[in-house]
Amino acid sequence: MSPDEQQRRFPGVAFGVRLARRWLTDQLDEGGVEPELCSNAVQVLAELAANAAEHTRSGLPGGTFHVRLRVGNTKLRLEVTDQGSDETAPVARRAGPFATSGHGLEIVNALSSQWWTKSHDDGRTVFAEVPHTPDTPPPGFSASVHAGAV
């Protein structure tokens, strides 16, 4: 695995979501990513990881979710793979201003340039791309990844 791609598995519980946030923060801090981009990426990951822990089999006893970070010249790609669900694919919905849940994918929409899902035999992966500038990778990450490669 290159320095431009990092991955790790976490327990499918609230504490696992906190661990994933801390892990991503550490990865981005070590790479010299600017604070605003780091904050946006961590928030996107937190929402996707929380959905995996709350709405899929990853949240059952012994369940896990897998996170992958890919760093490109113009974006960070986050991938959260869960252990599947009988529910349909996640959809952003407009929650009321006083709702205590239902805002997660609205936040992902706001902070990422795009997001999508892919189902597979053992679960589902949700991808989100968080844009960054300038047209070079953040310090600490290699320039070998080209804009279209992520």
C-alpha positions in Angstrom: 0.0 0.0 0.0 1.4 3.4 -0.9 1.4 6.5 1.3 -1.4 7.8 -0.9 -3.7 4.9 0.2 -4.3 3.9 3.8 -6.9 1.5 5.2 -8.1 0.1 8.4 -11.0 -2.0 9.9 -13.0 -0.7 12.9 -15.6 -2.3 15.3 -19.2 -1.4 14.2 -20.1 0.5 17.3 -20.1 4.2 18.3 -16.6 3.8 19.8 -15.4 2.4 16.4 -16.7 5.6 14.7 -14.7 7.7 17.1 -11.6 5.5 16.4 -12.1 6.0 12.7 -12.3 9.7 13.1 -9.1 9.8 15.2 -7.3 7.5 12.7 -8.3 9.7 9.7 -7.3 12.9 11.6 -3.9 11.3 12.4 -3.4 10.2 8.7 -4.2 13.7 7.4 -2.2 15.5 10.1 0.8 13.4 9.3 0.4 14.2 5.6 0.3 18.0 6.3 -3.3 18.4 5.1 -4.7 21.8 5.8 -7.1 22.0 8.8 -10.3 22.9 6.8 -9.8 20.0 4.4 -9.0 17.7 7.4 -12.2 18.8 9.2 -14.4 18.3 6.1 -13.0 14.8 5.4 -13.3 13.8 9.1 -16.9 15.0 9.1 -17.7 13.0 6.0 -16.1 9.9 7.4 -17.9 10.3 10.7 -21.3 10.4 8.9 -20.5 7.4 6.7 -19.1 5.3 9.5 -22.0 6.2 11.8 -24.4 5.0 9.1 -22.5 1.7 8.7 -22.6 1.1 12.5 -26.3 2.2 12.8 -28.0 0.9 9.7 -26.1 -2.3 8.6 -25.1 -5.6 9.9 -21.7 -4.0 10.8 -23.6 -2.7 13.9 -24.4 -6.2 15.1 -22.3 -7.9 17.8 -18.9 -8.6 16.4 -19.6 -6.5 13.3 -17.0 -4.2 11.7 -16.6 -1.6 9.0 -13.6 -1.0 6.8 -12.3 2.5 5.9 -10.0 3.3 3.0 -8.4 6.8 2.3 -7.0 7.5 -1.1 -5.3 10.8 -1.7 -5.3 12.3 -5.2 -4.1 15.6 -6.7 -7.4 17.3 -6.4 -9.5 15.2 -4.0 -9.5 12.8 -1.1 -11.6 9.7 -1.6 -13.1 8.1 1.4 -14.5 4.6 1.2 -16.5 2.9 4.0 -17.4 -0.7 3.5 -20.0 -2.2 5.7 -21.3 -5.8 6.2 -24.6 -5.2 4.3 -28.2 -4.5 5.1 -31.6 -5.6 4.1 -32.4 -1.9 3.6 -32.1 -0.2 0.3 -29.1 1.9 -0.6 -28.6 5.1 1.4 -30.4 8.2 0.1 -29.9 11.8 1.3 -33.2 13.1 2.6 -34.2 16.4 3.9 -34.7 16.2 7.7 -36.5 18.9 9.5 -34.5 21.5 11.4 -35.4 20.0 14.8 -34.9 16.4 13.8 -32.3 14.5 15.9 -31.3 12.3 13.0 -31.4 12.2 9.2 -28.9 15.0 8.5 -25.9 12.8 7.8 -26.0 12.4 4.0 -27.0 16.0 3.7 -23.7 16.8 5.3 -21.9 14.4 3.0 -23.6 16.1 0.1 -22.5 19.5 1.3 -18.8 18.6 2.0 -18.1 16.3 -0.9 -18.0 16.8 -4.7 -19.8 13.5 -5.2 -20.7 10.3 -3.3 -22.1 7.0 -4.4 -22.6 3.4 -3.3 -21.6 0.0 -4.7 -23.2 -3.2 -3.4 -21.2 -6.4 -3.4 -21.8 -10.0 -2.1 -20.6 -9.3 1.5 -21.8 -5.7 2.0 -21.8 -2.3 0.5 -19.2 0.4 0.0 -20.1 4.1 0.2 -17.6 6.4 -1.6 -17.2 10.1 -1.1 -14.8 12.5 -2.7 -13.7 15.6 -0.8 -12.1 18.2 -3.1 -9.0 20.1 -2.3 -6.7 22.7 -3.9 -4.2 23.5 -5.2 -3.7 21.0 -8.1 -0.9 19.2 -6.2 -1.3 16.6 -3.5 -1.2 17.7 0.1 2.3 17.9 1.6 3.5 14.5 2.8 1.7 12.6 0.1 3.5 11.6 -3.1 2.9 13.3 -6.4 2.6 9.9 -8.1 -1.1 9.9 -8.0 -2.7 11.8 -10.9 -6.0 13.7 -10.7 -7.9 11.0 -12.5 -6.3 8.1 -10.6 -8.3 8.3 -7.4 
